């Protein structure tokens, strides 16, 4: 049974196919409006979410399917101590496909090993977030016309920011990618991502604490929220939360075709004054995410029935 737990579960060719499907859905939504008639998506969200859960729901509804699920752990039998494995076996009796978000790294993988329907990782702790990466890839593709030959800056909480880990994993398989890591010392990219992804794929990268010095070379600037919920103490969060605040004046030395991204929600990392800048792409990411989730649901359901 094919699931999507880590973005590298899909080959670059498969990602390109998903992008092509998403673009086709955008152009011909009516052709897809009945494709999942009679199918059910279960959204199992053990952690807060606005975009991911609702875009999965919107995606399934726009494909003609229906949605069941819960949006907090307390309203599920997890509160009674049920294991992920048992929950996955149970939901497999009700739904054709599962999207799961969980605070524990690896929980969606455990679900996939026990479910008899495809499982999509909708974010597992500070580990991965492959469907945000699908949104990000479509955004980069539509804005830049390519997924290769790019200098990509990641700024903010690179330690706990799961969207960063997944996007680096995806981009490291395209040609001529350079990565610039901008974070406070305490929030640097985990060494397992550096070793297993960047170094293994020979991706040139540099680390800095200073955003302004690297701004001129960036094609993409991927801002992130400091992940308060993953900190061990509040003082560290308060000290680090406003390390980087992107304001219009900080973009003065940036490329004219820079693409500014953020998986959202934002707190203070990007001032609202930047929203008017034509280089701001973060709300486009939201819309692109829905189309990529539609393409993903179609692919996994098709593969599950052959
Ligand atoms: C991200 C997440 O949940 O990891 N949000 C999202 O799904 N778009 C980013 C974040 O919470 O900071």
Boltz pocket constraint, residues with backbone or C-beta under 6 A from the ligand:
constraints:
  - pocket:
      binder: B
      contacts: [[A, 48], [A, 51], [A, 52], [A, 122], [A, 123], [A, 129], [A, 132], [A, 162], [A, 163], [A, 224], [A, 225], [A, 263], [A, 264], [A, 265]]
      max_distance: 6.0
